[in-house]
Amino acid sequence: MWGLVVGNGLLYASDEDVAMVVATAWRWWRWHGREIRRVRRRRSESWRLVGRGLARGWAVPEPSRPAGPGAVPGRSIRLAGLPSIVGAGEVVTLIPAGSATLAPWALWVTPESAGWTYAGLRLLTLSGESVRFCTGDEEMLVLPLSGSCEVECDGVRLVLEGRTSVFHAVSDFAYLPVDTTVRITGAGRFALPSARATRSFPVRYGAARGVPVEVRGAGHASHQVNNFCAPDAFDCDRLIAVEVLTPGGNWSSYPPHKHDSAAAGETELEEIYYFEGGPGYQRVYGTHDVLAEVSAGDVVLVPRGYHGPSMATPGYDLYHLSVLAGPGRKRSMVSCDDPRHAWIRSSWAEQAVDPRLPMTKAAR
């Protein structure tokens, strides 16, 4: 007989009762303990990544000088849903808006969190305050999605005029080299595409009027590409970035294509799709299969396999920012079409380009 203290009294239980309780507890731990241990390991890994990132100089927001009512003070670094996006053996493609944040970043995708080697993307939302950070071993761009900002880096001060939104104009942008401290002050939303780099380039300004605007495809495959950081438009070490605008009812990234090997006629590249507008849909297949609804703030990772089309639903224009990087010493966007759909390109000769294009141009 066992005596168990319960509240202010004493509860007597038989050996059989105690054995049943112990057996029940053991079964619970057997079924749930593995999951608890897994969560603990992932939390430990998350904090390890945080420590590594802080050591490399993650963003340190600075208090702003109050500009009047509504000025937002500087924010301290806090864990806000650390984006440990990919676990061992996993292939995760869709990152819903708001699910990969680390203050002050509204989106925080690094090579480590994506489970690959080179490409990254951050998103910054400012309301007049300043954010200071170090680029570490990544080269970066500052691309206004909406609003304008001032960028200070290596003693250089650049003013980005920006735009009202990605659907209103082509924007100017700034290039940030590796191993430098940066301060961004402004109001709006700003994308920071990045890539692991070994060569250092100077801080530079990219004028909106210098961005090559290209209309591709025909018929319902008509779309616009802003080649602001394409290999033949802007010099970087490994980073490639372009904007794609797809009118409602049209497809882009079509025919489906891939760039996951260094074979002839193909370049090995990791790719990040960041979306605005929508809703729309994104397809990825070949090595893993995804058909996801996407809208503003969503991200799709493409580590390998065919991807496309990006589908804008009727009545809703779709924007995506493509960030690419890979191991090749020469930057290239050469890709391989899915052989089943490659014939689509030849059909464009018989179709007219969508008259809604181009959708944007450089603001005057």
N, C-alpha and C positions, 0 to 999 in steps of 0.2 A: 504494500500500500504506500502511495506517495502522498505527501502533503504539499499542496501548492497554495501560496499566498495570493489571494485575489482581493484587491481593495483592502478593507479592514478585517476581512474574514479569512478563513482557512478552508480550502476546497480539497477534499480527499478524492484521489483518483486511483484506480486499480492499475496494476502493471500492464494489463491489456490496453487500457485507455491511453497510457503514456506511450506505449509502443505504437499505437495507431497515430497519435499526434506526431511522433518522430518520423514514422513512415510517410505521412502526408507532407511534412516539411521537406523530407528528402526528395520526394517526387517533384515538389514545386521547384526545388533548387536544380534538380536534374533537367527539368524542362526549360526553366527561365534563367538559370545561372549563366548558361552559354551566351545568351543575349546581353545580360548585364556586363559580362566580361568584355564582350565585343564593343559595347558602347563606351566602356571605360578606356579600352585601347584606342578607340577613335578620338575620344576627348583628349587623351594624352598626346596623340599625334597632332591634333589640332593646335594644342598649346605649344608643341614643339615647333610647328610651322610659324606660329605667332612669334615665338622667340627668335627664330631665324630671320623672319621678316623685319622685326624691330632692329635686330643687329645690322640689317642691310639698309636701314633708314626708311621705314615706312612713313607715311604721312604724319606730320605733327601739325594739327590745325593751330593757327595763331589767332589770338583775340583781335577783332577788327576795331578800328577806331570808329566809334559810333557815328553813323551818318544821319542820325535822326530817328524818329519813332520806327520801330519794327526792325532795327538793325539786329543782326544775329550775332551773338558773341562766339568766340572760338570754342570748338568742341574738343574734349579730351578723347583720347583713343579708348574705345571700349569694344568688347566682343559683341558683334551684332550678327549672329548667324554665320560663323566662320565658314567660308565656302570650301569645305572638304568635299569637293564635287565627286571625285572618282575614288572608289576604294579598290583594294586589290582584286584584280580579275574582272572588274566592272567596266562596261562601256556606257557612259551616261552622256546623252546627247542634248536633251532639253534642260535648260536652266530657267525656270519661271521667274518673271520679274519680282525683285525683292527677296529672292531666296539665296543670294550670294553677296551679302553686304559685309563690310568691315569699316566702321566709321573712321574717317569721314567719307569713305567711298560708298556710293549707292550701288555700285557693281564692282566686284573685285574678283577677277579671274587671272590667275598667274599660271605659269607652266606647271608648278607643283600641284596646284589645286585642280588643274585640268587633266593631270596625269600624262603630260607630254613634256617637250623639251624647250620650245622656243616662244610660241605666241602667247600674248596676254592682252587683257583689256580692262580698263578701269573707267568708271563713270563718276563724275563729280558734280554735285548740285550746290551752288553757292547763292547766297542772298546778300552779298556785299562784303563778306568776310574774306580772310586770306587763309590759304592752306600751304604749308611748306613741307617738302618731302625731298628725298634723294632718289635718283634714278637707279643707283646701284649698277648692276651689270646689264641693264636694259636700255636700249634707245627707245624714245617715245615721241609721240605727237600729241599736241593739244588741239582738238577739233571742236569748235563750238557746235552743239546741236541746236541750242537756242540761247540767245543772250550774247554778251560780250565780256571780255576779260583782259587783264593785263598780266603778262608773263615776265618774270624776272629770273634770269639764269646766266651764270658766268659773267656777271657784270653787264649783261645785255638786257634791255627793257623793250618788250614787244607789246604792241596794243593790237588785239584781235577784235575787229569790228563785229564779227559773227553774223548772226541772222535771226529772224523771228522764229523760224522752225526749219527743219530739213526739207519741208515741202514748199518753202518760199524762196530760197536762194542757195547758190553755191557759196560756201564759206571760205574765208582765209584760215590759216592754221600755223602752228609753230612746231619746229623740230627741236627735241631735247636730246643731247648726247648722253652717253654712259657716264657714270661716276660724277654726277654734278648735283648741286642743290638747287631746287626750283621753288619759287613762290608764285602762286596763282591767286589773283584777286579779281572778283567780278560778281556778276549776277546772271545766273542762267544754268544751263546744263552742258557739261563738257565731257567728251569722250577722249580717253587717253589710250590709243592703241600702242602696243609695245612688243618688242622682240629682244631676246637675248642676243647680245652683240659683242664683238671683240674689237672692232675698229671704231675709232672716235671721229665724229664729224662735228663741225662747229654748230652753235645755235643758229637757226635760220628762220626766216619768215617766208611763208608761202602765200602769195597773193591770190585772192579768189579769181581775179581776171586771168591768172595764169593756169588755172585748172583746166585740163582738156576734158571737154564734155562730149561724150560719144553716145549716139543712138544705135542700139544693136537690135538684131532680129527683124521681124516683120509680122504683120497680122497680130494675132493674140499673143505672140512671143515678143512683141516690141517692148523695149525697156531702155532706160537711160543709165549710163555709167559715168560717174564723176571720177576720173583717174587722177586724183590729187596726189597720191603717193604710189603710183604704178612704177614699175622698174624704169620705163623710159621717160617718166615725167618728173621724178624727184629722187635724188640720190640718198641712199641709206646703206647700212651694212647688210641687214637681213630683212628688215621690216617692209611689208607691202600692205597697202590699205586703199580700198576704193569704196565709193558709195554707189548703191544701186537703187533706182526708183522705178517701181512697177505700177503702171496705172491700174485702177480697179478692173477686174475681169481678165487681166493679162498674166502671163507667166514669164519669169526670168530664171536664170541658172538652168537654161534648157537649150539643147538636149542635156540630160544628166551627164555629169562628167566626174572624173576623179583625178587626184594628184597626190598619190600616196607611195610612189616608188620613183627611183631615179632611172627608169627605163627610157629608151629612145622615144621622143615625142611626149615626154611627161616629166614633171618636176615634183620632187617630194616636198609637200607643204602641209603644215597644220593650218586649219582655218576656223575662225570664229565668225558667226553671223550674229549681229546685234540688230534688233528690229525696232522700228517706230511705225506708227499708223496701224493699219489692219482693222479687223482680224484677217489673217491669211493662213497659209499652210506651208510647211517645209517638209520635204522628203529626203531621207538618207537611207541608203540600202547598199547591199553588196556583202559587207562583213557583219553588219548589224542592221536591223530594220526599224525605221522610225517614220511615222507620219504624224506630225504634231501641229496643232493649231497655235499660231503665234500672233502676238500683238505687241504694243509698245512696252519696251523694257525686257522682253524675252530674249534669251540667248540660245543659240544652237551651236554645239561643238561638232566639228568634223575632223576626227583624228585620222580617218581613213574611209575608203569606200566611195561609191557614187553618191552624189548629192544633187538635188534638183528634181523637179522644179520648185522654185519659190512662187507660190500662187497667191495673187491678190484677189480676194473675193470681190464680186461685182459691187460697185458703189463705194469701195474702200481702197484707197491707194496704199501701197506698201513700200516701206523703205528698209533697206538693210545696209549696215556697215560691215564690210568684209575685211577681216584682219588676217593676214597670212604671214607665215615665216617657216623656214626650213633650214636644213644643213648645207644646202648648196652655196658655194662661194659666189656664184653669179645669180643675181635675183632674176627670177623668171616666173611667169604665170602660165606656162605651157601645161595643158591638161589633156586628158584622154577621154573622148566621148564614149558613152555606153554604145557599143556597136549596134545594139538593137534599135537605137533611136538616132544614130548619126545622120540618117537620111533627111531628117527634119531641116537641117541647114540648107540643103539644096532647094527645098520647097519655098524658101523665103523670096527667091527671085521672082516668083509669080504673085507675090502678095505686096500690098501697100503697107508702109509704115504707119502705125497708129498716129493720127493727126494731133493727139494730145501731147506728143513729145516734140521737143524736149519740155519737161515739166518745170525745170528751174534753170537759171543762169546766174552769173555773178551779179550781185547788187551793184547799182551804180552809185 
